Amino acid sequence: MIHLEWADRDTIREIKCVHTDAKKYMVNRALTAGKTYELKNETEEFYFVVDNTGKIGGYYKEYFEG
């Protein structure tokens, strides 16, 4: 259950959010375009970052560069 320890893990790297134009979800409430976020984990499809709420959130890679 790796997701229980993500907040305490070291940051892998920092990635920049390039847009929040989501087709289906309200991403602009948790991410800000142009802001850099701490990457805690990643899969083939998602980045798991510390978002604007201060919690770990999983977001499609299309919102980020890096």
trRosetta pair geometry for C-beta under 8 A, 3 or more apart (Angstrom, degrees):
i j d omega theta_ij theta_ji phi_ij phi_ji
1 4 4.9 33 131 -2 105 116
1 5 8.0 114 109 -5 73 91
2 5 6.2 -74 -165 44 48 100
2 6 6.9 72 144 -58 76 86
2 41 7.2 118 134 -102 123 153
3 6 5.7 -18 -149 -19 44 119
3 41 8.0 -97 -98 26 66 160
3 56 7.5 -171 -162 98 82 146
5 8 5.4 -67 -168 50 70 107
5 9 5.9 83 134 -44 88 98
6 9 5.6 -49 -146 17 34 117
6 40 4.5 81 -176 147 98 138
6 41 5.8 -76 -122 -12 116 120
6 48 6.3 -68 -155 135 149 134
6 56 4.8 55 105 -93 134 165
7 40 7.3 -24 -81 -124 31 156
7 50 7.4 96 -122 -94 76 107
7 55 7.6 -53 -88 -145 122 54
7 56 5.8 -123 -68 -33 82 115
9 40 5.8 111 69 -159 114 93
9 41 7.7 63 68 -53 154 93
11 14 6.8 20 159 -63 135 71
11 38 4.3 -84 -120 -161 126 103
11 39 6.4 97 -169 58 82 56
11 40 6.6 -63 -116 -86 58 60
12 39 4.6 -63 56 101 105 102
12 40 6.8 146 -4 -129 97 12
12 41 7.3 129 -24 -80 133 28
12 42 7.2 -96 53 -6 166 105
13 39 5.3 3 62 42 63 125
13 66 7.0 -154 118 156 122 121
14 36 4.9 31 167 172 119 113
14 37 6.7 162 -156 78 74 32
14 38 6.0 -42 -103 -97 77 47
14 39 6.6 -178 -105 0 21 89
14 66 7.5 -60 107 168 50 165
15 36 7.0 164 84 -152 25 70
15 37 5.9 -26 65 61 76 84
15 39 5.2 66 -4 -52 110 118
15 47 6.4 -75 52 -159 158 159
15 49 7.0 -105 52 -91 109 133
15 64 4.6 30 149 -173 125 133
15 65 7.0 175 -170 75 89 40
15 66 3.9 -168 -127 67 82 135
16 34 7.2 -21 -173 -155 103 24
16 35 7.3 170 -147 92 66 28
16 36 5.1 -40 -93 -96 71 73
16 37 7.7 147 -103 15 23 74
16 64 6.5 139 77 -153 42 77
16 65 5.4 -18 67 55 96 90
16 66 5.8 117 20 -27 76 127
17 20 6.9 23 167 -60 124 87
17 31 4.9 174 -129 178 156 115
17 32 6.4 122 71 77 145 42
17 33 5.5 -121 119 -114 100 37
17 34 6.8 -34 77 22 85 26
17 35 5.5 10 33 58 115 74
17 36 7.7 -160 5 -88 76 24
17 37 6.3 61 -36 -10 101 115
17 63 5.7 -19 -143 151 84 95
17 64 5.7 -52 -100 -95 47 73
18 33 6.5 2 149 -146 20 89
18 34 7.9 73 -120 -62 32 44
18 63 6.7 175 45 172 74 41
18 64 6.4 135 1 -133 90 18
18 65 5.0 73 -47 -19 126 102
19 33 5.3 16 -111 -109 32 121
19 63 6.2 -123 70 -139 63 64
20 27 4.6 -158 -159 101 86 104
20 28 4.1 114 136 -82 141 76
20 31 5.2 175 -98 87 113 104
20 32 7.2 -37 -41 -119 138 19
20 33 5.3 -117 -8 -48 93 94
20 63 6.5 44 -96 -141 50 115
22 25 4.7 -68 160 63 149 70
22 26 6.8 -155 63 -89 137 13
22 27 4.2 128 -33 0 134 113
22 28 7.5 -143 11 -21 107 79
22 63 7.7 -12 -73 -82 91 118
26 29 5.2 35 134 -3 105 115
27 30 6.3 -79 -165 49 49 92
27 31 5.3 -18 163 32 91 115
27 59 6.6 89 -133 -132 118 119
27 63 6.4 -140 176 -103 155 147
28 31 6.7 -74 -111 64 30 73
28 32 7.8 70 -154 -95 65 48
29 52 7.6 -146 141 63 46 130
30 51 4.2 6 171 164 99 145
30 52 5.3 -174 -162 36 41 97
30 53 5.8 -37 -126 -15 91 104
30 57 5.6 23 164 9 148 175
30 59 7.9 -167 97 -72 123 125
31 35 7.3 -167 -173 56 67 116
31 37 7.4 -54 -126 -51 93 143
31 51 5.9 -74 -71 -141 69 105
31 52 6.6 -166 -80 -14 23 108
31 59 6.6 61 -50 -100 142 163
31 63 6.3 36 127 165 170 141
32 35 4.2 59 78 -4 101 131
32 52 6.3 93 -20 -70 99 129
35 52 7.9 66 90 -74 164 98
37 49 4.0 41 142 -179 131 138
37 50 6.2 -175 -168 60 91 64
37 51 6.7 -5 -131 -96 137 47
37 64 7.7 -87 42 -107 116 125
38 49 6.1 141 74 -156 50 79
38 50 4.7 15 55 23 107 111
39 42 6.4 -6 -175 -47 118 107
39 47 5.8 -68 -126 -166 101 109
39 48 7.3 93 -161 70 62 55
39 49 5.6 -43 -97 -95 49 86
39 66 8.0 -150 -39 107 139 123
40 48 5.1 -70 67 106 95 96
40 49 6.5 156 7 -109 87 29
40 50 6.6 92 -33 -37 119 82
40 56 5.8 -62 43 -121 152 118
41 47 7.9 155 88 -164 49 46
41 48 4.2 5 60 48 88 127
42 46 6.8 -167 -149 98 58 55
42 47 5.1 -18 -107 -111 95 61
42 48 6.6 -154 -76 16 44 79
42 61 7.7 64 -152 -88 113 108
43 46 5.0 28 45 47 102 84
43 48 7.9 64 -7 -23 88 102
45 60 6.6 -48 164 -126 81 71
45 61 6.7 -140 180 -7 33 104
46 58 4.5 12 177 -175 141 100
46 59 6.4 136 -153 66 85 27
46 60 6.3 -61 -103 -94 66 34
46 61 6.7 -149 -113 -41 16 78
47 58 7.3 163 81 -149 36 56
47 59 5.7 -24 62 64 85 83
47 60 7.9 19 18 118 81 13
47 61 5.7 108 -24 -96 98 68
47 63 7.9 -124 38 61 121 98
47 64 5.8 -2 12 16 157 152
48 56 5.5 21 173 -178 99 105
48 57 7.1 -177 -148 88 61 28
48 58 4.9 -26 -95 -93 80 74
48 59 7.9 149 -93 17 33 67
49 56 7.1 166 86 -144 22 62
49 57 6.4 -26 63 60 70 76
49 59 6.7 -31 23 21 108 115
49 64 8.0 146 -40 -74 146 145
50 54 6.7 -8 -177 -155 98 31
50 55 7.2 -178 -143 98 66 13
50 56 6.1 -44 -89 -88 57 58
50 57 8.0 101 -135 16 17 78
51 54 7.6 -59 76 -2 58 20
51 55 6.6 -18 45 66 92 63
51 56 7.6 108 1 -147 86 16
51 57 4.3 1 -15 21 133 127
51 59 7.7 114 -81 -33 122 127
53 57 7.2 89 36 -39 116 125
59 63 5.3 -51 151 38 125 140
59 64 7.4 107 100 -24 119 110
60 63 5.9 105 76 -8 78 96
61 64 6.1 -78 -163 48 52 99
